[in-house]
């Protein structure tokens, strides 16, 4: 017998992307279920890089402390060519960026997200697969089966596929997934080594033949633990032949991407590569897991249709260069979650859900193109200056200036920030009670839409007028916070406020005598209002909220 059940959002896939989406939905009060076909979390260090922007999003969620406790810092990279050190790259970001680069095995990222989601009373329904779905104007009907043969029909308002490169949701929606595959195959291994290289630095060791082409490669990323690294290297012919004989092909849908079956590399296979390419003689030990990995580069034609959406590897796959994949997927999830939450409440304007594809598809296209170039030519071939390159790899330059959900400034406006940009952090905010300064991200943490009003007597409408309009136009869904100049008198107005004691807010936000900024739940600016006027605020919010 088939059971019939219901929820607001059904999330398919319990990797980092699906777990982030489910956690953000539950934080917003949306009922959701998350299912995964696997019986348990895989104990693999697949995606290991956690970018600074992802840490900012985890802070907004309230999860960053646990992630920082579990991760290790990524301080830079050592590069060797034919055994000769080519210098080191330092992963140094501007001082106003609150987090650096980090490394954490994907299985630990998933564990922390699963525990966080559990605080909201939601767990993963494992050994459960989506086999079919159909949508209509009012919702989506999905058919789920378990390995024990149970079948459930779930009626939801929305369905999101976070189910990887071979996504059942993407296939059921009929989305194209165009791209190609790299001929190279790689070994991955989670091992320990005893060299005395500086901690926190990755290692990239290459051999170039007489023609200058790279014909051998070793990449090592530090992981938590003594001398522990996730290593990747080219597959030797004997393992490739064994894998082909095993019939391990990539899922039967023409997408060759991810971990493969067949013969897994053993410690002697890893040691052979270290003997050839390690910068110092070293012995590998404590093999936790190993596999063979194949890489494709593909992108969907759109990120959803109607009430069904895709995110993460279900929407875009690409080389692991720069650790962009998981982090891009997590940004997909944070972008989509607040839109679904508003739509679920009936509070979203008609542009909001289509705005997910409008904002994230260009990002996916850029990441796929960039990582393919870097895989073929190396990051050093990127024409950007070093600071821009690092900010982009850190995903701090992702923005939505062309989004239909933002209110653009005039092209000749000299403002340093524009609608669609990431809302930067700043320090030195002091209040009347706490004796210590706080950061702007402390003010924004855990909140949804926030209106930041700067100035003591702004050239425009008063803070009280703006706060009242924000509540009315959003149905009480927007909070207002005032940022006062350092020397402004502390006059209570009923609106929470801090003083910009070091002038960092005014500097980073380009705030003049009076200004207001609308920050959305994923930490991007919807509007920059100078002067701050109710009329302009209304125009900006009507792009998002149903009147």
N, C-alpha and C positions, 0 to 999 in steps of 0.2 A: 504494500500500500504506500502511496506517495503522500507525505505530509505537506501541508500548506502553511507557510509562515510568512512574516513580513518584517521589514525594517526600512529605515530611511535610505541608507546607502549600503550596497554590497560591494566589498573590496575583495578582488580575487588576486591572491599572491601576497605572501607574508615575508618578503624580503625587506630591506631597509626602506624602499619606496612605499610599499603597501602599509608597513607599520607606521611610517611617518604620517601618511594620509589618514589612517584610522585614528591615530593619536590626536591629530589636529582636529578631526571631526568631533571626537569625543570631548576635547577641550571646549569646543564651541557648542556643546550640548546636543549634538546630532547623534541619533541612534545609528549604529552601523554594525555590520558583521564582517569579519575577515576570515577567509578560507584559504587553505593551501593544500595542494595535492600530496605534499611530502608528509611522512609520518612524524618527522622531527626536524629540528634545525640542523643544517649541515655544518659540521665542525671545520670549515675551511676558511683560510685567510685569502679569499678571492679579492674583493675590493678592499684596499688597506689604507688609502689616503683619505683623510678627512680635511676638507678645505676650510680656510678661515670663514668663508661665507656660511658654510654649513654649521660651523660652531656658533655663529651669530644666530642662526635660525633655531638651533638647539637651545640657546640662551632664552630666546623669546618664548619657547615652549616651556622652559623650566627644567631642561634635561642636561644642560652643559656641564654642571659640576660632576656628574657621574661619568660623562665621557672624558673629561679632563683627567679624572682620577685613574681611568683605565688606559688611556692612550700614552704614547711617547711623542716627544717633539721631533719634527723633521726640520733640521737646521740647515741642510744643504745637500749638495751632491759632489762626490769625487769622481772624476772622469779619467780613464786610462785608455790609451791607444797603443797597441802593441807593447804593453807593459810599462809605458812611460806616462807618468802623471801629467795631465793637461791643465792642472789647476782645479780649483773648486768653485762651485756656485753657492753663494750664501742666500738663503731664503729670507731676506730681510725686507719687511714691509714698513710703510710709514708709521710713525708713533701713534697716530690717532686710530689705527686699526687695532681692535682689542685682542685679537687672537692671531697666533701664528699657524703654521702648517703642522698637522699631526698625523700619526699613523696608528691604526687600530684594526685588528683583523675583523673582517665583515661579520663573522659569527658573533663576536663580542658586541659590535654595533647593533646587531639584531637582538641580542639578549637584552641589552639595555633598553632598547625601544619596546621590546615585548614587556619587560617589567614596568616601564613607564605606562604603557597602555593598560596594563593590569590594574593600575591605580584607579582607573575609571570603570572597572568592572567588566572589561572586555578582554577576552582571550582569543587565541587563534583556534579555529576549527580545522584540525589537521586531518590528513588522509581524506580530504574532501575536494572533489574536482568539479569544475563547471563543465557541463556537457552540452548545454544549449541555452539560448536566451532569445527573447523576443520583446521588442519595446512597442509601446503605443503612446499616444499623447499624454497619458496620465502616469506612466511608469514603465517598469521593466519586470518581466517574469523570467526567472532563471531556474534551470533545473540542475540540481547538485546531486552527485552520487558519492558514496564513501566506498572504501575498499571492502567493507563488510557487506556491500550490496544495498544499503539503505538509500532511499531516494527522497529528496526534499524539493518542493517547489517554493521558491522564495520570491515574494513580490516586494520590490523596492522602488523608491522614487528615482534612484540613480544607480548605475553600475559602473565600476571603474576597474579596468584591467591593469594590474601591476604584476603581471604574470610572465614577464621575461621575454626573451627573444622569440620563443615559439608560442606566443600569447594566443590562447583560445579566444579571448575577447577581441583582439585585433582581427583574427580570422573570421569570427562570427559577424563582425561589423563590416567586413568586406573592404578593409583598408589596404592599400598597396604598401609594400615595404621594399622599396627599390634601393639598390646599392650593389655591392660586390664583396668579394672575399679576398683576403690575403693568402698567397700560396704558402707562406711560412707557417710552421707549427711550432709551438713553444712548450717546454716543460715548465711546470710550476712546482715549487717545493718549499715547505716550511721547515727550516732546519736551523741548527745552531753551529756557529763557528767561533774559533778562539783567537781571531786576529786582534791586533791592538789599534785598529783604525778608530778615529774619533767617533764617539757615540752621537747618534742623531743624524748621521750623514748616510745618504744612499750611495751606492757604488754602481757606476756604469763602466764596464770594461769591454772594449771592442778590439777585434783584430781586423786590420785592413790588409787585403792582398796587394799584389804588385800593381793591380789596376786601380787601387785606392778604394775599392768597394769593401763594405763591411761583410766579412764572411763568417764571423763568429761573434757571439754577444753574450754577456752576462750582466744582469741587472739585479741588484740587491736592495731591498727596502727594509729598514730596521723595524722591528716589532717589539712589543713589550716582552721583557725577559732578557736574560743574560746572553748576549751574543746571538740573539734570535733574529733571523731575517726571512722574508719571503723572497725567494729567488726565482728568476725566470731566465730561460736560456733556450737556444734553438734545439729542436728535437733531432737526435741522431737517426740515420736511416733505418737502423735495425728496429727502433721503437716505432717509427712511422710504418714500416712494413707490418709489424705485429698488430698495430692498431687497425690497418686496413684489412688484415686477415680476420680480425675480430668482428668486422662489419659495423663498427661504431661510426655512424654517420651523423650527424647533427640534428636529429629530430624529425626527419622525413618530410620537411617542408622546404628544403632548399636553402635554409639558413644555417650556415656552418659557423656557429659562434658559441664560445663557452667551453666548459669542461667536457671532456670526452671520455667514453668508456675504453675498454681495451686494456693493454698492458700499462700499468702505472710505472713511472720511473722509480728506481730504487736508489739507495745511497751511493752505490758504485757509479751509477749513471751521473749523479750530481757531482761526485768527486772528480770524475774525468774532466768535466767542464772547469771546475775550480783549479785543477792541476794546470790547465791550459791558460786560464784567464784571471785567476785571483791575483790581486796586486801583491800579495804576500803568500808564502806557502801556508796552507791551512787545511785542516781536516774537518769535514762536515759530520755532524752527529745529530742525534735526537730528531730524526725525521718524523714529524707529526702527520703529514699527509703529502701526497704528490699527485699530479695529474698532467694530462696533456691538454693544451688550450689552443683553440682556433679562433681567429678574429675575422669578423665581417664588419662592413660599414653600411648601414642601412637607415632609412628614415621614412616614417609614415607620411602619406600625403596630407593627412589632417589628424589632429589629436582627439577627435571624437565626432560623434554625430548624434543629434537629439539628446537623449538622456544617458548615453553611454560614452565613456572616455577611456583613453589609455595614457599611461605614464611610465617613465623609466625605460627599461630595456624593451618593453612592449612597443615603445614609440621610437626609440633611437638606440642603435648599437654602433660602436666605433672602437678604434684601438684604445688601449688603456693608457696611452701617453698622457702624462700630466694628471692622472687620477681624476678624470672628469666625469666618468660614467655614473657612478653611484651618487655623486654630489649633484650632478645635473638632474638625476631622477628625484632626489630629495627636494630640490627646488621646484620641480614639476608638482610634487605632492603639496608643498606649502602654498603654491600659487593656486592650485585647484581647490584646496580644502575650504578656504574662506568664501570662495564663490559658491561652492555647493551648499555651505552653511546658510548663506543668504537666500539662495534659491529654495532651499528646503523650508525656510520660514515664510516664503512668499514675499520676501523683501527685496529681491534682486531685480534690477531693471533689465530690459531685454538685451542689453549688450554684455551682461556680465558673463554668462556661460560661454557664448561665442568668444569672449575675450580670452579664455584659456588658450585656445588654439592661436588666436591672434598674437598673444604674448610669447607663448612657449615654442611654437613651431620655428620662428626665426632663430631662437636660441639653439634649439636642437640642430638646425641646419648649420649654424656657425660652428658648433662644437664638433659635429661630424667632419666638416671640411677641415677644420684646424688640426684635429687629431690625426686625420689621414695624412695631411702635409707633414706634420711633425714626425709621424712614423716613417715616412719615406725619406725625409730630408734632415730630420733632427730639429730639436727646438732651437738650436743655435742658428738655424737658417731663417728664423722668424725676423722680419725687418723691424719689429717694434723695439724700442729702447728697453733696457733691463727692467726699469721700474714698471713700465706699462705691461711688459710680459708677465712679471710676477703678479701684478694686480689682476690680470686677466686669468692666469692659471688659478689664482685664489678665488675666482668667480666673483670678485668684488666690482667688476665692470659690467656685469649683467644688468640690463636696464630695459625699460619699456617706453621709451619716449614716443614711439609711433603707435602706442596702444590706443584703441578707441575709448579706453576707460580713464584717460588722463586729459587734463586741460592744458594744452601746450602754451608756452610763452611765445612772444614775438621772436622771430629769428634773430633780431638785432639786440635782444635783451642780454645784458652782460652777466646775468646771475650765474654763480658757480654751480648751482644745482637747478635741475629742471624736473618738471613732473615726469614720472617714470624712472627717475634715478633711485638708487639705493639711498635710504636715509642714513647718513653716517652717524657714528657715535661721537660723543664729546664728553669731556670730564669737567670737573670743577663746579658742578651744580650744588648750591648750598641752600638749605631750608631753614626754617625758623626754629625747629626742634632738634633735629639730628645735628650733632656737633661735627660731623664729617661730611665731606663732599661726596656726591654720587655721580654716576654717569647717566647720560641720556638713556642708554639701554636699560638701566635700572628702572627708569620711569616707565619705559614702554613694555617691560617684561610682563607677559601674561595677559596683555590687553589686546583688544580688537582694533577697530578704527580709533585713531586719536587725532584730535585737533591741537596743534601746538601754536599758541599765540605769543608772539614776541613783542616786547615793548611796554613801557609804563603808560604812556599816552599815545597809542599808535595813531598814525595818520590814516584814519579810516574808522570803521565802527568799533565800539568798545568790545572788550573781551566778553563782557556779560551778554551783549547782543549776539556775538558770534557763538557763544556757548549755547544760548537759548535756541538759535537757529539750527545748530548742529544736532541738538536733541530732537527738535521737531522734524527736521528733514530726514533723519535716520530712524525715527521711531524709538529713540532712546538708546540706539546702538553705538553712539560715538561719545567718547569722553573728551573733555577739554582740559588742557594743562597749560599754565602760563610760564613763560621763561622771561624773567625780568633782567634788565641790565644790572651790572654789579652795584652801581651806585643808586639804584632806584629805591625809594622808601618802601618798607614792608607794610602795605596797606591791605589787610584781608578783604577779599571780595567774594568769598564763598567758592572760589575756583582754586584748586591745588596749584601751587607755584613753587619755583626755585629761582634763585639768582644765578646769573651767568658770571660767577666770580672771576673766572679767568678769561672771559671773552671768547671761549672756544665755540660756543653755539653761534654767536654772531659771525664769527670768522668762517666756520665751516658751512654755515647755511646762507651766508651772504645776507643776513637779516639787517635791514636798515633801521630807521626810526620805528617802524611798525611793520610787522609781517605775520603771516599765518601759514602753517604747513599742515596738510592732511596726510597722515601716515596710515597706510593700510596694514592689515594683520600680518602680511608677509614682509613688512619692513621696507616697502617702497613708497615713494611720494606720489600721491594722486594729484595734488595741486600745491602751487606755491603762490601765495596771494600777497602782493605788495602794490598798493596798500591792502590791508585785510578788510574786505567789505562783504556784508551779508549777501549781496547780489552775486558776487563772484563765487562765494562759497556754495550758494544754491546751484549755480550753473555746474560746478564741479561734482556735487553730490548727486545731481540728477542723472549723471552718467552711470552711477552705480546702484543707487537705491530706488526702488519703486516708489513713486510719489504716494 
